[in-house]
């Protein structure tokens, strides 16, 4: 039996594909069940936040903060 993150692999693969497209600067994959947020940026490795309260998108969306309590 695989790990719970195995179910996300098709989505991770798709985001990894999308992030290579010209003009795409950021991708977020929210895993509500395991309370993780995966952050994708061109030319960088995937970053995983464990149970964050908020997620900021930095210079891509200045001032935008995703309140994770609202989507749990």
Phi, psi and omega per residue, in radians:
X1 nan 2.362 -3.103
X2 -1.415 3.010 3.109
X3 -1.378 2.816 3.128
X4 -1.014 -0.530 -3.123
X5 -1.256 -0.293 3.090
X6 -1.051 -0.579 3.128
X7 -1.139 -0.423 -3.139
X8 -1.500 -0.216 -3.010
X9 -0.958 -0.752 3.098
X10 -1.053 -0.660 3.108
X11 -1.212 -0.710 3.094
X12 -1.071 -0.743 3.124
X13 -1.075 -0.734 -3.121
X14 -1.159 -0.766 3.117
X15 -1.124 -0.712 3.106
X16 -1.050 -0.651 3.088
X17 -1.189 -0.833 -3.119
X18 -1.077 -0.680 -3.042
X19 -1.164 -0.246 3.099
X20 -1.453 -0.232 -3.111
X21 -1.223 2.490 3.115
X22 -0.994 2.376 3.088
X23 1.575 -0.301 3.127
X24 -1.393 2.171 -3.071
X25 -1.952 -0.340 -3.030
X26 -2.743 2.466 3.018
X27 -2.353 2.381 3.087
X28 -2.111 2.306 3.040
X29 -2.085 2.028 -3.081
X30 -1.774 2.085 3.101
X31 -1.807 1.562 -3.077
X32 -1.081 -0.713 -3.066
X33 -1.038 -0.765 -3.095
X34 -1.753 0.085 3.101
X35 0.946 0.929 3.102
X36 -2.262 2.628 3.019
X37 -2.213 2.178 3.102
X38 -1.755 2.263 -3.101
X39 -1.965 2.277 -3.129
X40 -2.104 2.329 3.055
X41 -2.385 2.555 -3.134
X42 -0.997 2.358 3.071
X43 1.290 0.130 3.137
X44 -2.164 2.751 3.077
X45 -1.358 2.716 3.106
X46 -0.999 2.418 3.064
X47 -2.011 2.353 -3.123
X48 -2.015 2.196 3.048
X49 -1.784 2.226 -3.135
X50 -1.612 2.033 3.057
X51 0.837 0.934 -3.137
X52 -1.298 2.613 3.037
X53 -1.347 -0.655 -3.141
X54 -2.472 2.803 3.053
X55 -2.291 2.191 3.110
X56 -1.821 2.543 -3.130
X57 -1.803 0.223 3.043
X58 0.987 -2.408 -3.058
X59 -1.273 -0.261 3.122
X60 -1.188 -0.749 3.086
X61 -2.321 1.309 -3.073
X62 -0.971 2.337 3.108
X63 1.476 -0.233 -3.138
X64 -1.440 2.235 3.072
X65 -2.315 2.156 3.119
X66 -1.528 2.050 3.115
X67 -1.459 1.882 -3.059
X68 -1.210 -0.407 3.098
X69 -1.073 -0.449 -3.121
X70 -1.352 -0.324 -3.091
X71 -2.002 0.090 -3.139
X72 -1.344 nan nan
